[in-house]
Amino acid sequence: MVVCVPDPTLGTRAEVGCCRWWRERRVGAVGPIRTAGRGTVDGVVDLEKQKLRSRFEARLLDASAESNHETQGARKTAEIGSMSGTVVELGPGTGVNMRYYARGVRVIAIEPNPVMHDRLRRHADEHEVDMEIRTLQGESIDVADGEADGVVGTLLLCGVEDPAMVINEAHRVLKPGGRYFFTEHVRAPESTWMHRTQRVLRRPHGWMFNGCRTDQDTGSLLRGSAFETVEILEEDRGPRGLYVRYGIIGTAVKAS
């Protein structure tokens, strides 16, 4: 059973993103929807203009899940699987990371795109993850300072309006000593044909994937953040990665 309760405080601003979080667009909004069962949705927005693209993206995320598991599964199992308590996942999309969470972990899923929610709930239920979906407006997370034991964000920062602010929010909600695990695609080395290709494709790629940037230097943003330690492993996925072949994977730890 789904109960819809109008809430005038939601206004008309909503955020969507290719790497699925907080890309600001003006769309209509309706009040909170709460569902019986494992996932609860605190609000839903009208994404008519982005619905087809979002559905394509959702299918693409699920279709590439096994390939990503082959290349990053061991690291994700080690990092996400070792988290306990309350974990905030930023932009979980369809829930491809649900398979890595340990039993007993509570996941707060910050996913503003309702098109992703059914698949996200299904994957959480499949892997018996205690998950709550929060559909947010505004450029802030409704999680208290120091509430989270861990934060996860995969293929996230390339599509947000202000990636530095998102990193700051991840830092804010973590407990002292808490860990932020991330994977991102990043810009190719400068003066290479791939870097030039990324710049040429930035606008069409961003249109297709709701604002995702192909040529962002995310590593520098993370290294310059408030986290005490940042460990980054650079990756080259090779030709199969096409123009987003370069990536980073790592952790950032908040001071104890």
C-alpha positions as CSV (number, residue, x, y, z in Angstrom):
1,M,0.0,0.0,0.0
2,V,1.3,3.4,-0.9
3,V,0.0,6.5,0.9
4,C,0.6,10.0,-0.6
5,V,0.7,12.9,1.8
6,P,1.0,16.4,0.3
7,D,3.8,18.6,1.8
8,P,3.9,22.3,0.7
9,T,7.5,22.6,2.1
10,L,8.9,20.6,-0.9
11,G,8.5,23.5,-3.3
12,T,9.4,23.1,-6.9
13,R,13.1,22.4,-6.9
14,A,14.5,18.9,-7.4
15,E,17.9,17.5,-8.1
16,V,18.9,14.8,-10.5
17,G,22.2,13.6,-11.8
18,C,23.9,11.2,-14.3
19,C,26.1,9.8,-11.7
20,R,22.9,10.4,-10.1
21,W,22.8,13.1,-7.5
22,W,21.8,16.7,-7.0
23,R,21.9,18.0,-10.6
24,E,19.5,21.0,-10.2
25,R,16.6,21.3,-12.5
26,R,13.2,23.0,-12.1
27,V,10.5,20.3,-12.1
28,G,7.2,19.9,-10.3
29,A,7.2,18.1,-7.0
30,V,4.6,16.2,-5.0
31,G,4.4,15.4,-1.4
32,P,6.2,12.6,0.5
33,I,5.4,9.0,-0.4
34,R,5.8,6.4,2.3
35,T,5.6,2.7,1.6
36,A,5.1,-0.2,3.8
37,G,8.1,-2.6,3.6
38,R,11.8,-2.2,3.6
39,G,12.3,1.1,1.7
40,T,10.7,4.4,2.6
41,V,10.7,7.4,0.2
42,D,10.5,10.8,1.8
43,G,9.6,12.7,-1.4
44,V,9.2,12.2,-5.1
45,V,9.6,14.6,-7.9
46,D,8.2,14.9,-11.4
47,L,11.0,13.8,-13.8
48,E,8.9,13.7,-17.0
49,K,11.5,15.5,-19.0
50,Q,14.3,13.1,-17.9
51,K,12.2,9.9,-17.5
52,L,13.3,8.2,-20.8
53,R,17.0,9.1,-20.2
54,S,16.7,7.9,-16.6
55,R,15.2,4.6,-17.6
56,F,18.0,4.1,-20.1
57,E,20.6,4.9,-17.4
58,A,18.9,2.5,-15.0
59,R,19.1,-0.3,-17.5
60,L,22.7,0.5,-18.3
61,L,23.7,0.5,-14.6
62,D,22.2,-3.0,-14.2
63,A,23.6,-4.3,-17.4
64,S,27.1,-3.2,-16.5
65,A,26.9,-4.5,-12.9
66,E,28.6,-7.8,-13.5
67,S,31.4,-6.3,-15.5
68,N,32.0,-3.8,-12.7
69,H,31.9,-6.6,-10.2
70,E,34.6,-8.4,-12.1
71,T,37.0,-5.4,-12.0
72,Q,36.1,-3.8,-8.6
73,G,34.2,-6.5,-6.7
74,A,37.1,-7.6,-4.5
75,R,37.8,-4.0,-3.5
76,K,34.2,-3.2,-2.9
77,T,33.7,-6.3,-0.8
78,A,36.7,-5.4,1.3
79,E,35.7,-1.7,1.8
80,I,31.9,-1.7,1.8
81,G,31.6,-5.2,3.3
82,S,33.7,-4.1,6.3
83,M,31.4,-1.1,7.2
84,S,29.0,-1.5,10.1
85,G,26.3,0.5,11.8
86,T,24.8,3.3,9.7
87,V,26.1,3.8,6.2
88,V,25.0,6.7,3.9
89,E,25.2,5.8,0.2
90,L,25.1,8.8,-2.0
91,G,23.5,8.3,-5.4
92,P,23.1,4.5,-5.2
93,G,21.1,4.4,-8.5
94,T,19.6,1.0,-9.0
95,G,21.5,-0.5,-6.0
96,V,24.4,-2.3,-7.7
97,N,26.3,-2.0,-4.4
98,M,23.7,-3.7,-2.2
99,R,25.4,-7.1,-2.7
100,Y,28.5,-5.9,-0.8
101,Y,26.8,-4.7,2.5
102,A,27.2,-6.9,5.6
103,R,24.2,-8.2,7.5
104,G,22.9,-5.8,10.1
105,V,24.1,-2.6,8.4
106,R,21.5,0.1,8.1
107,V,21.8,2.0,4.7
108,I,20.4,5.5,4.2
109,A,20.2,5.7,0.4
110,I,20.3,9.3,-0.9
111,E,18.8,8.8,-4.3
112,P,16.8,11.8,-5.8
113,N,15.7,10.0,-9.0
114,P,12.5,8.1,-8.5
115,V,13.0,6.1,-11.7
116,M,15.8,4.3,-9.8
117,H,13.8,3.5,-6.7
118,D,12.0,0.2,-7.7
119,R,15.2,-1.4,-8.9
120,L,17.0,0.0,-5.8
121,R,14.4,-1.6,-3.4
122,R,14.5,-4.8,-5.3
123,H,18.2,-5.2,-5.0
124,A,18.1,-4.2,-1.3
125,D,15.4,-6.9,-0.7
126,E,17.4,-9.4,-2.7
127,H,20.4,-9.0,-0.6
128,E,18.5,-8.4,2.7
129,V,19.8,-4.9,3.2
130,D,18.0,-2.7,5.8
131,M,17.6,0.3,3.6
132,E,15.8,3.7,3.7
133,I,15.5,5.8,0.5
134,R,15.6,9.5,0.9
135,T,14.6,11.7,-2.1
136,L,16.1,15.1,-1.2
137,Q,15.7,18.6,-2.4
138,G,18.4,21.3,-1.8
139,E,22.1,20.9,-1.7
140,S,22.4,19.3,1.7
141,I,21.9,15.8,3.2
142,D,19.3,15.5,5.9
143,V,21.6,13.4,8.0
144,A,22.9,14.7,11.3
145,D,26.6,15.7,11.9
146,G,28.6,12.6,12.8
147,E,25.6,10.2,12.3
148,A,27.2,7.9,9.8
149,D,29.8,5.2,10.4
150,G,30.6,5.1,6.7
151,V,29.8,6.8,3.4
152,V,29.7,5.2,0.0
153,G,29.7,7.1,-3.3
154,T,30.3,5.3,-6.6
155,L,30.2,7.1,-10.0
156,L,28.7,10.1,-8.2
157,L,30.9,13.3,-8.2
158,C,31.0,13.6,-12.0
159,G,27.3,14.5,-12.1
160,V,26.7,16.8,-9.2
161,E,26.3,20.5,-9.3
162,D,29.0,21.2,-6.7
163,P,31.3,18.2,-6.1
164,A,33.4,19.9,-3.5
165,M,30.2,20.6,-1.5
166,V,29.2,16.9,-1.7
167,I,32.6,15.9,-0.5
168,N,32.2,18.3,2.4
169,E,28.8,16.8,3.2
170,A,30.2,13.3,3.2
171,H,32.8,14.5,5.7
172,R,30.2,16.3,7.9
173,V,27.9,13.3,8.3
174,L,30.7,10.9,9.2
175,K,31.7,10.1,12.7
176,P,35.3,10.8,13.7
177,G,37.5,8.1,12.2
178,G,34.7,7.3,9.7
179,R,35.5,6.2,6.1
180,Y,34.2,7.4,2.7
181,F,34.7,4.9,-0.1
182,F,34.5,6.2,-3.6
183,T,35.0,5.1,-7.2
184,E,34.8,7.7,-10.0
185,H,35.7,8.1,-13.7
186,V,38.0,11.1,-14.2
187,R,39.5,13.1,-17.0
188,A,42.2,11.6,-19.2
189,P,45.8,13.0,-19.0
190,E,46.1,16.3,-20.6
191,S,47.7,16.6,-24.1
192,T,46.3,13.2,-25.1
193,W,43.7,12.5,-27.8
194,M,41.5,11.0,-25.1
195,H,41.4,14.2,-23.2
196,R,40.4,16.1,-26.3
197,T,37.8,13.5,-27.0
198,Q,36.3,14.0,-23.5
199,R,36.1,17.7,-24.0
200,V,34.3,17.3,-27.4
201,L,31.8,14.8,-25.9
202,R,31.2,16.6,-22.7
203,R,28.0,18.3,-23.7
204,P,26.3,15.4,-25.6
205,H,27.4,13.0,-22.8
206,G,26.0,15.4,-20.2
207,W,22.7,15.7,-22.0
208,M,22.3,11.9,-22.3
209,F,23.3,11.3,-18.6
210,N,21.7,14.2,-16.9
211,G,24.7,16.4,-16.4
212,C,27.6,13.9,-16.0
213,R,31.0,15.5,-16.8
214,T,33.5,13.4,-18.7
215,D,36.6,15.5,-17.9
216,Q,36.5,16.3,-14.2
217,D,39.6,16.2,-12.1
218,T,37.9,14.6,-9.1
219,G,41.1,13.4,-7.5
220,S,42.4,16.9,-6.9
221,L,39.0,17.8,-5.2
222,L,39.3,14.8,-2.9
223,R,43.0,15.5,-2.0
224,G,42.1,19.1,-1.2
225,S,39.2,18.2,1.0
226,A,38.8,18.3,4.8
227,F,39.5,14.6,5.2
228,E,42.6,13.7,7.2
229,T,43.9,11.0,4.8
230,V,42.9,10.3,1.2
231,E,44.2,7.2,-0.5
232,I,43.6,7.0,-4.3
233,L,44.4,4.3,-6.8
234,E,44.4,5.4,-10.4
235,E,42.9,3.0,-12.9
236,D,42.9,2.6,-16.7
237,R,40.2,0.4,-17.9
238,G,41.6,0.1,-21.3
239,P,39.8,0.4,-24.6
240,R,36.6,-1.2,-23.3
241,G,36.2,1.9,-21.1
242,L,35.9,4.1,-24.2
243,Y,36.2,7.8,-23.4
244,V,35.7,7.2,-19.7
245,R,38.4,4.6,-19.4
246,Y,40.3,6.5,-16.7
247,G,39.1,6.2,-13.1
248,I,40.0,6.4,-9.4
249,I,39.1,4.2,-6.5
250,G,39.9,4.8,-2.9
251,T,39.0,5.9,0.6
252,A,39.0,9.2,2.6
253,V,39.1,9.1,6.4
254,K,37.9,11.7,8.8
255,A,40.2,12.7,11.6
256,S,39.5,10.8,14.9
